[in-house]
C-alpha cells in the first residue's frame, strides 16, 4: 500500500500527492480489497 494514500471503509480519506500514478494505485488497491471481500463472501455462502 502506498503511504501517501489512506483508504478507510472503501473511502479515500487521504491522498497527499494526487498524481495519475497514485490514483492508479488507489484503484488497484480497491480492486484487490474487492476481490478479497468477494472471496470471503463466497466462503460464507458455501458453508
Wavefront OBJ file of the C-alpha trace (Angstrom):
o trace
v 0.000 0.000 0.000
v 1.187 3.462 -0.824
v 1.933 5.527 2.322
v 0.595 8.655 0.612
v -2.810 7.039 0.316
v -5.152 6.065 3.123
v -8.337 4.132 2.459
v -10.844 3.526 5.245
v -14.134 1.710 4.740
v -13.663 1.833 0.967
v -13.315 5.615 1.044
v -10.211 7.516 0.061
v -9.556 9.618 3.168
v -6.061 10.813 2.393
v -4.131 11.333 -0.815
v -1.093 13.539 -0.251
v 0.067 13.544 -3.833
v -2.743 13.350 -6.331
v -0.947 12.079 -9.366
v -2.070 9.672 -12.022
v 0.213 7.044 -10.522
v -1.356 7.426 -7.079
v -4.872 7.317 -8.474
v -3.983 4.111 -10.313
v -2.577 2.729 -7.054
v -5.829 3.592 -5.275
v -7.815 1.864 -7.986
v -5.614 -1.241 -7.790
v -5.855 -1.370 -4.003
v -9.643 -1.072 -4.110
v -9.844 -3.850 -6.702
v -7.659 -6.042 -4.515
v -9.868 -5.379 -1.491
v -12.969 -6.042 -3.563
v -11.604 -9.403 -4.709
v -10.709 -10.332 -1.125
v -14.220 -9.435 0.027
v -15.756 -11.426 -2.819
v -13.716 -14.460 -1.767
v -14.860 -14.091 1.847
v -18.482 -13.788 0.736
v -18.159 -16.909 -1.425
v -16.758 -18.830 1.543
v -19.666 -17.761 3.744
v -22.207 -18.637 1.051
v -20.655 -22.067 0.505
v -20.989 -23.042 4.184
l 1 2 3 4 5 6 7 8 9 10 11 12 13 14 15 16 17 18 19 20 21 22 23 24 25 26 27 28 29 30 31 32 33 34 35 36 37 38 39 40 41 42 43 44 45 46 47
